[in-house]
Amino acid sequence: MSYQVIAYDVGTTGIKTCLFQISAEEGVRFLSSEVADYSLQMLGGRAIEQDPEEWWTAMGRTTRRLLERTGVPKEEIKGISFCSQMQNVVMVDRQGRPLRPCISWMDTRADLQFSRCMNTGLKVEGMNIFKVLKFLRITGAGSFGSKDPVWKYLWVRDNEPEIFRKTWKWLDAKEYLSCRATGVMKASRDVAGATFLYDVKRGCWSEELCRMTGVEMGHLPELCGSTDQVGRLLPQAAAELGLAEGTPVFAGGTDVSLCQVGGGCMEPGDVNVYSGTSGWVETTVDRLHTDIGNLIGTLTGADPAAYNYVAEVDTSGKCMEWVKDRIDLPDMSYGELDAYIRDVPAGSGGVIFSPWMNGNRCPFEDANARGMFFNLDLNVRGRDLVKAVIEGVCMHMRWLLEASETTFKTRPAVRFTGGSAISPVICQILADVLNRPVEAVENPRLVGAAGAAALMAVGFGLLPDIKDIKSMIRVHAVYQPNPQSVQVYDRMFPVFKGLYKNNKQAYAVLNGAGGKR
């Protein structure tokens, strides 16, 4: 038995609407997709917002185009689900209507709210030690910066009291869209985990953390699993999307958790290296752990019996876009990029690039850190710089993987997903830098949407258990490390890591408070 389903990948600046066929025998097969962009409002003062109506409009426009172009009757779509950006704040009334624009996950306006709660009392690293320990005990991680959603929720309370009084629920992006589709307000547990108000051991919202932070528990939606059916399409929603009334709507999950699912990383020790605009090294684990020294923590995933141990880097594929723009290369496909750098030897003539273009999170957190080209000489060409950037991103991924392995054992081969994994040359560089086999899955750019489609296979009963998704995800190619290249990168890697330590003070002088004019 096979079903045709639609998975929506709800990104920060656009949506990918993807048609899949799912079955236990043939796995997750991508059929077609449509994309649409929406705006991101930079309001100044570090305030960044979006209009949730634009998400819904883009969702409807792409769905109708997809069905029209493919000729698939709307009745053939057996279900829809979501892979979504997370840590947004959408305040809605009792009918599910937004009371104000969404406060984006990128927004950093809530410094005061964070400071009032976390920067008082007995402190370690500037934060209240007792509150930090309470977060870690209950959630396995913690809300340790003003960028986290709880403080933005409190910003609305403090600055827009009229809006706050009218608020019925606080939703995230996909929760708003599934509510718009079904009239039901439910949040998947991985979304709840990203608020740092979720008690991972009890599987519920934490009354203790809500009391500590000042969140009203009545504003939090009911919880559900990522494979659960939230509801069915309402008549008006179905008409706006171009789908059949009553189509099942499944919860889905966050982009971080569903990239792990779409990569087939379902067993403890499975590793997914993701490189899109940002990137991460994510390990599936069977217990909670927070590595404060390396700034790695466990997040609730789509599988209720496992966790995701996530080490992040802010800029990954974005660095590659940057270098192509700065040396004025024409717009290139990945095939053309591969041809451009194919003859550059491993190590790019000794040039090393640090990918901390927007600061860094892990294994060190420093908002002042920046990218650099190290060891330039007069013989360096544009293609050397491009390859050095790719190698620098891969070396940072190696650093993240090594930091992760100080706690959890991983299997030898790693999965590689995200836009960068389209390139065979980048896949090979990653294998050489890591000195490990690299497995590239089919359609790596759509891995999150594929994860949402795979979850529907469990929801429909096509698979008996969420861990069986691993058998549905096809590996497109395997890249074995080249011993000669491995030797080059092993020699360069300690120098790469030393770039931060050796320049930390300079970064603070140039980019710290008052450093830039």
C-alpha positions as CSV (number, residue, x, y, z in Angstrom):
1,M,0.0,0.0,0.0
2,S,1.3,3.5,-0.8
3,Y,0.0,7.0,-0.2
4,Q,0.6,10.4,-1.8
5,V,1.2,13.0,0.8
6,I,2.3,16.7,1.0
7,A,5.0,17.9,3.4
8,Y,5.5,21.6,4.0
9,D,9.0,22.7,4.8
10,V,8.3,26.1,6.5
11,G,11.6,28.0,6.5
12,T,12.5,31.5,7.7
13,T,12.1,33.2,4.4
14,G,10.2,30.7,2.3
15,I,8.2,27.5,2.0
16,K,8.9,24.3,0.1
17,T,5.7,22.4,-0.7
18,C,6.7,18.8,-1.5
19,L,4.8,15.9,-3.0
20,F,5.9,12.4,-1.8
21,Q,4.8,8.9,-2.3
22,I,5.2,6.8,0.9
23,S,5.1,3.0,1.4
24,A,6.8,0.4,3.6
25,E,8.2,-1.3,0.5
26,E,9.5,1.6,-1.5
27,G,10.2,4.1,1.3
28,V,9.9,7.9,0.8
29,R,9.9,8.8,-2.9
30,F,10.0,12.5,-3.8
31,L,7.7,13.4,-6.7
32,S,7.6,17.1,-7.1
33,S,7.7,20.5,-5.3
34,E,6.8,24.1,-5.5
35,V,8.4,27.0,-3.6
36,A,7.4,30.5,-2.5
37,D,9.1,33.3,-0.5
38,Y,7.7,35.5,2.2
39,S,9.1,38.6,4.0
40,L,11.1,39.0,7.1
41,Q,10.6,42.4,8.8
42,M,13.8,43.9,10.2
43,L,12.3,46.6,12.5
44,G,15.5,47.9,14.1
45,G,16.5,47.6,17.7
46,R,17.1,43.9,17.1
47,A,13.4,43.3,16.5
48,I,12.5,40.8,13.7
49,E,9.0,39.8,12.8
50,Q,6.9,38.0,10.3
51,D,3.2,38.1,9.2
52,P,1.8,34.6,9.8
53,E,-0.8,35.3,7.1
54,E,2.0,35.3,4.6
55,W,3.0,31.7,5.6
56,W,-0.6,30.6,5.0
57,T,-0.9,32.4,1.7
58,A,2.3,30.9,0.5
59,M,1.2,27.5,1.6
60,G,-2.0,27.8,-0.4
61,R,-0.4,29.2,-3.5
62,T,2.3,26.5,-3.7
63,T,-0.2,23.7,-3.0
64,R,-2.6,24.8,-5.8
65,R,0.3,25.2,-8.2
66,L,1.7,21.8,-7.3
67,L,-1.5,19.9,-7.9
68,E,-2.2,21.8,-11.1
69,R,1.2,21.2,-12.6
70,T,1.4,17.5,-11.6
71,G,-2.3,16.7,-12.4
72,V,-2.7,14.9,-9.1
73,P,-6.4,15.1,-8.0
74,K,-6.9,16.6,-4.6
75,E,-8.6,13.5,-3.4
76,E,-5.4,11.5,-4.0
77,I,-3.6,13.5,-1.3
78,K,-4.1,11.4,1.8
79,G,-2.4,13.6,4.4
80,I,-0.3,16.7,5.0
81,S,2.3,17.5,7.6
82,F,5.1,20.0,8.4
83,C,8.8,20.5,9.0
84,S,9.2,23.9,10.4
85,Q,11.4,26.7,11.7
86,M,11.1,26.8,15.5
87,Q,11.3,29.1,18.5
88,N,8.9,31.7,17.2
89,V,6.2,33.4,19.2
90,V,2.7,33.7,17.6
91,M,0.1,35.0,20.1
92,V,-3.4,34.1,19.0
93,D,-6.9,34.6,20.3
94,R,-9.5,31.9,21.1
95,Q,-10.3,31.6,17.4
96,G,-6.6,31.1,16.5
97,R,-6.3,34.6,14.9
98,P,-2.9,36.2,15.3
99,L,-3.0,39.2,17.7
100,R,0.3,40.7,16.5
101,P,3.0,39.7,14.0
102,C,5.1,36.6,14.8
103,I,8.3,37.4,16.8
104,S,10.9,35.5,14.8
105,W,13.4,33.1,16.3
106,M,16.1,35.6,15.1
107,D,14.7,38.4,17.3
108,T,16.9,39.4,20.2
109,R,15.0,42.3,21.8
110,A,14.2,40.6,25.1
111,D,17.4,41.2,27.0
112,L,15.6,42.9,29.9
113,Q,13.2,40.0,30.4
114,F,16.1,37.5,30.3
115,S,18.2,39.5,32.7
116,R,15.4,40.0,35.2
117,C,15.0,36.2,35.6
118,M,18.5,34.8,34.9
119,N,21.1,37.4,35.9
120,T,20.2,37.7,39.6
121,G,21.2,35.9,42.8
122,L,24.2,33.6,43.1
123,K,25.7,33.5,39.6
124,V,28.0,31.3,37.5
125,E,29.0,32.6,34.1
126,G,26.7,35.5,34.8
127,M,23.6,33.4,35.3
128,N,21.7,32.3,38.5
129,I,23.2,28.9,39.2
130,F,20.0,27.6,40.9
131,K,17.8,28.4,37.9
132,V,20.4,27.0,35.5
133,L,20.4,23.7,37.4
134,K,16.6,23.7,37.5
135,F,16.5,24.1,33.7
136,L,19.0,21.3,33.2
137,R,17.2,18.9,35.6
138,I,13.8,19.3,34.0
139,T,14.6,19.9,30.3
140,G,18.1,18.5,29.8
141,A,19.1,21.9,28.3
142,G,18.0,25.4,29.2
143,S,17.0,28.9,28.1
144,F,20.3,30.7,28.5
145,G,20.0,33.6,26.1
146,S,17.6,36.4,25.2
147,K,17.0,34.8,21.8
148,D,14.9,32.0,23.3
149,P,11.1,32.3,22.9
150,V,10.1,32.4,26.6
151,W,11.7,35.9,27.0
152,K,10.0,37.2,23.8
153,Y,6.6,36.0,25.2
154,L,7.4,37.9,28.4
155,W,8.4,41.0,26.3
156,V,4.9,41.0,24.9
157,R,3.5,40.8,28.4
158,D,5.6,43.8,29.5
159,N,5.3,46.0,26.5
160,E,2.0,45.1,24.9
161,P,-0.3,44.4,27.8
162,E,-3.5,44.8,25.8
163,I,-2.3,42.1,23.3
164,F,-1.3,39.9,26.2
165,R,-4.7,40.2,27.9
166,K,-6.4,39.0,24.7
167,T,-4.0,36.1,24.2
168,W,-5.5,32.6,24.3
169,K,-2.5,30.5,23.3
170,W,1.2,31.0,22.4
171,L,2.0,29.0,19.2
172,D,5.0,28.3,17.0
173,A,5.0,28.5,13.2
174,K,3.7,25.1,12.2
175,E,1.3,25.1,15.2
176,Y,-0.3,28.2,13.8
177,L,-0.6,26.6,10.3
178,S,-2.0,23.3,11.6
179,C,-4.5,25.4,13.7
180,R,-5.5,27.4,10.6
181,A,-6.0,24.1,8.8
182,T,-7.9,22.2,11.5
183,G,-9.1,24.6,14.2
184,V,-7.1,22.6,16.7
185,M,-4.3,24.1,18.8
186,K,-1.7,21.4,19.5
187,A,2.1,21.4,19.7
188,S,4.4,18.5,19.0
189,R,6.7,17.6,21.8
190,D,9.9,18.6,19.9
191,V,8.5,22.1,19.5
192,A,7.7,22.1,23.2
193,G,11.2,21.1,24.0
194,A,12.6,24.1,22.1
195,T,10.7,26.4,24.5
196,F,12.7,25.0,27.4
197,L,9.5,24.7,29.4
198,Y,9.0,21.0,28.7
199,D,9.6,18.3,31.3
200,V,11.3,15.6,29.3
201,K,11.0,12.9,31.9
202,R,7.3,13.4,32.5
203,G,6.3,14.3,29.0
204,C,4.4,17.4,29.9
205,W,4.7,21.2,30.3
206,S,6.7,22.0,33.5
207,E,4.6,23.9,36.0
208,E,7.8,24.5,38.0
209,L,9.6,26.2,35.1
210,C,6.5,28.2,34.1
211,R,6.3,29.5,37.7
212,M,10.0,30.4,37.7
213,T,9.9,32.3,34.4
214,G,6.4,33.8,34.7
215,V,4.7,32.0,31.9
216,E,1.0,31.4,32.2
217,M,0.4,27.7,31.7
218,G,-3.0,28.4,30.2
219,H,-1.3,30.0,27.2
220,L,0.5,26.7,26.3
221,P,-1.2,24.4,23.8
222,E,-2.0,20.8,24.3
223,L,0.9,18.4,23.5
224,C,1.0,15.6,20.9
225,G,3.5,13.3,19.2
226,S,5.0,14.2,15.8
227,T,3.3,11.2,14.2
228,D,-0.1,12.1,15.6
229,Q,-3.0,13.3,13.6
230,V,-3.9,16.8,14.9
231,G,-7.2,17.0,13.0
232,R,-8.7,17.2,9.5
233,L,-8.9,20.0,7.0
234,L,-11.8,22.4,7.6
235,P,-14.0,23.3,4.6
236,Q,-12.6,26.9,4.3
237,A,-9.0,25.8,4.8
238,A,-9.4,23.0,2.3
239,A,-10.8,25.5,-0.3
240,E,-7.9,27.9,0.3
241,L,-5.3,25.2,-0.1
242,G,-7.0,23.4,-3.0
243,L,-7.2,20.2,-1.1
244,A,-10.1,17.9,-0.1
245,E,-12.1,18.7,3.0
246,G,-11.4,16.2,5.8
247,T,-7.8,15.5,4.6
248,P,-5.8,14.3,7.7
249,V,-3.3,16.8,9.1
250,F,-0.3,15.4,11.1
251,A,1.7,17.3,13.6
252,G,5.2,16.9,12.1
253,G,8.2,18.5,13.8
254,T,11.0,21.1,13.9
255,D,13.6,21.3,11.2
256,V,16.3,20.1,13.6
257,S,14.4,16.9,14.6
258,L,13.0,16.1,11.1
259,C,16.4,16.5,9.3
260,Q,17.5,13.7,11.6
261,V,14.4,11.6,10.7
262,G,14.7,12.4,6.9
263,G,18.4,11.4,7.1
264,G,17.4,8.0,8.5
265,C,19.4,8.6,11.7
266,M,17.0,6.8,14.0
267,E,19.3,4.6,16.1
268,P,21.6,5.7,19.0
269,G,25.0,6.6,17.6
270,D,23.6,7.7,14.2
271,V,25.2,11.0,13.1
272,N,23.8,13.6,10.7
273,V,26.0,16.4,9.5
274,Y,23.7,19.1,8.2
275,S,24.9,22.0,6.0
276,G,22.4,24.5,4.8
277,T,22.6,28.2,5.5
278,S,23.5,27.3,9.0
279,G,24.7,23.8,10.1
280,W,24.9,21.3,12.9
281,V,26.3,17.9,13.8
282,E,23.4,15.9,15.3
283,T,23.7,12.6,17.1
284,T,20.8,10.3,18.0
285,V,21.2,9.4,21.7
286,D,19.2,7.4,24.3
287,R,19.8,9.7,27.3
288,L,19.9,13.3,28.3
289,H,23.2,15.1,28.6
290,T,24.4,18.6,28.6
291,D,28.1,19.4,27.9
292,I,28.5,22.8,29.3
293,G,32.2,23.0,28.3
294,N,31.5,22.4,24.6
295,L,28.0,24.0,24.7
296,I,26.2,20.9,23.3
297,G,22.8,19.7,24.6
298,T,20.1,17.2,24.0
299,L,16.8,18.3,22.5
300,T,13.5,16.4,22.3
301,G,13.1,14.8,19.0
302,A,10.3,13.2,16.9
303,D,11.1,9.8,18.5
304,P,9.7,9.7,22.0
305,A,12.3,7.1,23.0
306,A,15.3,9.1,21.8
307,Y,16.9,12.5,21.9
308,N,18.9,14.6,19.5
309,Y,22.4,15.7,20.8
310,V,23.0,18.9,18.7
311,A,26.2,20.9,18.2
312,E,25.5,24.0,16.1
313,V,27.4,26.4,13.8
314,D,25.7,29.6,12.7
315,T,27.1,29.9,9.2
316,S,27.8,26.9,7.0
317,G,26.5,27.0,3.4
318,K,26.1,30.7,3.9
319,C,30.0,31.0,3.9
320,M,30.0,29.3,0.5
321,E,27.5,31.8,-0.9
322,W,29.5,34.6,0.6
323,V,32.8,33.7,-1.0
324,K,31.2,33.2,-4.4
325,D,29.7,36.6,-4.2
326,R,32.8,38.3,-3.0
327,I,35.1,37.0,-5.8
328,D,32.4,37.8,-8.3
329,L,31.8,34.3,-9.6
330,P,28.8,33.8,-11.9
331,D,25.8,32.1,-10.4
332,M,26.8,28.5,-10.3
333,S,25.0,25.2,-10.0
334,Y,26.7,22.6,-7.7
335,G,27.9,20.8,-10.8
336,E,29.7,24.0,-12.0
337,L,31.1,24.6,-8.5
338,D,32.5,21.1,-8.4
339,A,34.2,21.6,-11.8
340,Y,35.6,25.0,-10.7
341,I,37.4,23.6,-7.6
342,R,38.0,20.0,-8.7
343,D,41.7,20.4,-9.5
344,V,42.5,22.4,-6.3
345,P,44.6,20.0,-4.1
346,A,43.6,19.1,-0.6
347,G,44.5,22.0,1.7
348,S,44.1,24.7,-0.9
349,G,47.8,25.5,-0.9
350,G,47.9,25.9,2.9
351,V,45.1,28.5,3.1
352,I,42.8,28.0,6.1
353,F,39.4,29.6,6.5
354,S,37.4,30.0,9.7
355,P,33.6,29.9,9.2
356,W,32.6,32.1,12.2
357,M,31.1,34.8,10.0
358,N,28.3,35.6,12.4
359,G,30.0,34.7,15.7
360,N,29.9,31.1,16.9
361,R,27.9,28.8,19.2
362,C,29.8,25.6,19.6
363,P,32.3,24.2,20.8
364,F,32.9,27.8,22.0
365,E,30.3,30.6,22.2
366,D,31.6,34.0,21.1
367,A,29.5,36.6,19.3
368,N,32.7,38.5,18.5
369,A,34.4,35.7,16.5
370,R,34.6,36.2,12.8
371,G,35.8,34.5,9.6
372,M,39.3,34.8,8.2
373,F,41.6,33.5,5.5
374,F,44.9,32.5,7.1
375,N,48.2,31.9,5.4
376,L,47.6,33.7,2.1
377,D,50.4,34.2,-0.4
378,L,50.8,35.7,-3.9
379,N,50.0,32.4,-5.6
380,V,46.5,32.0,-4.1
381,R,43.8,31.9,-6.7
382,G,40.0,32.5,-6.5
383,R,39.3,28.8,-6.7
384,D,41.8,28.2,-3.8
385,L,39.7,30.5,-1.7
386,V,36.4,28.8,-2.6
387,K,37.8,25.4,-1.7
388,A,39.4,26.7,1.5
389,V,36.0,28.0,2.6
390,I,34.4,24.5,2.1
391,E,37.3,22.9,3.9
392,G,37.0,25.4,6.8
393,V,33.3,24.5,7.2
394,C,34.1,20.8,7.1
395,M,36.9,21.2,9.7
396,H,34.5,23.0,12.0
397,M,32.1,20.0,11.6
398,R,35.0,17.7,12.6
399,W,35.5,19.8,15.7
400,L,31.8,19.5,16.5
401,L,31.9,15.8,15.9
402,E,35.0,15.3,18.1
403,A,33.3,17.4,20.9
404,S,30.1,15.2,20.6
405,E,32.2,12.0,20.8
406,T,33.6,13.0,24.2
407,T,30.3,11.8,25.6
408,F,28.6,9.6,23.0
409,K,30.0,6.8,20.8
410,T,29.0,7.2,17.2
411,R,28.9,4.7,14.3
412,P,31.8,5.0,11.8
413,A,29.8,6.3,8.8
414,V,28.0,9.7,9.0
415,R,25.0,10.9,7.0
416,F,25.4,14.2,5.2
417,T,22.3,16.3,4.4
418,G,21.3,19.9,3.5
419,G,22.1,21.8,0.3
420,S,25.8,21.3,0.4
421,A,25.4,17.5,0.3
422,I,24.2,17.9,-3.3
423,S,27.8,18.3,-4.4
424,P,29.9,15.1,-4.8
425,V,33.1,17.2,-4.3
426,I,31.9,18.6,-1.0
427,C,30.8,15.1,0.1
428,Q,34.3,13.9,-0.6
429,I,36.0,16.8,1.2
430,L,33.9,16.1,4.2
431,A,34.8,12.4,4.1
432,D,38.5,13.3,3.9
433,V,38.4,15.9,6.7
434,L,36.5,13.6,9.0
435,N,38.4,10.5,7.9
436,R,35.2,8.6,7.9
437,P,32.8,7.3,5.3
438,V,30.1,9.8,4.3
439,E,26.7,8.7,3.2
440,A,24.6,11.1,1.1
441,V,20.9,10.5,1.0
442,E,18.6,11.1,-1.9
443,N,17.4,14.8,-2.3
444,P,19.4,16.0,0.7
445,R,18.1,19.6,0.3
446,L,14.6,18.2,1.1
447,V,15.6,16.1,4.0
448,G,13.3,17.8,6.5
449,A,10.3,17.5,4.3
450,A,11.1,13.9,3.7
451,G,11.2,13.4,7.5
452,A,7.7,14.9,7.7
453,A,6.5,12.5,5.0
454,A,8.1,9.5,6.7
455,L,6.3,10.4,10.0
456,M,3.0,10.2,8.2
457,A,3.9,6.6,7.2
458,V,4.0,5.8,10.9
459,G,0.8,7.8,11.5
460,F,-1.1,5.9,8.8
461,G,0.2,2.5,10.2
462,L,2.3,1.7,7.1
463,L,5.2,1.3,9.6
464,P,4.8,-0.3,13.1
465,D,7.4,1.9,14.8
466,I,9.1,5.3,14.2
467,K,12.5,3.6,14.3
468,D,11.5,1.6,11.2
469,I,11.8,4.9,9.2
470,K,15.5,4.2,8.9
471,S,14.7,1.4,6.4
472,M,12.7,3.9,4.3
473,I,15.5,6.4,3.7
474,R,17.7,5.6,0.7
475,V,21.5,6.3,0.6
476,H,22.3,7.8,-2.8
477,A,26.1,7.4,-2.6
478,V,28.9,6.6,-0.1
479,Y,32.2,8.5,-0.1
480,Q,35.3,6.8,1.3
481,P,38.2,9.0,2.7
482,N,41.3,9.4,0.6
483,P,44.3,8.6,2.7
484,Q,46.5,11.2,1.0
485,S,44.0,14.0,1.6
486,V,43.4,12.7,5.2
487,Q,47.1,13.3,6.0
488,V,46.8,16.9,4.7
489,Y,43.8,17.7,6.8
490,D,45.2,16.0,9.9
491,R,48.1,18.4,9.7
492,M,46.0,21.4,9.2
493,F,43.2,20.7,11.8
494,P,45.2,21.7,14.9
495,V,46.1,25.0,13.2
496,F,42.4,25.5,12.4
497,K,41.4,25.1,16.0
498,G,44.2,27.4,17.2
499,L,42.8,30.3,15.0
500,Y,40.2,31.0,17.6
501,K,42.4,30.7,20.7
502,N,45.1,32.8,19.1
503,N,42.8,35.6,18.0
504,K,40.1,35.7,20.7
505,Q,41.5,38.9,22.2
506,A,41.7,40.6,18.8
507,Y,38.1,39.6,18.1
508,A,37.0,41.2,21.3
509,V,38.9,44.4,20.6
510,L,37.6,44.7,17.0
511,N,34.0,43.4,17.4
512,G,33.1,43.8,21.1
513,A,31.2,46.7,22.7
514,G,32.4,49.9,21.1
515,G,34.8,48.0,18.8
516,K,33.0,48.7,15.5
517,R,31.9,52.1,14.3
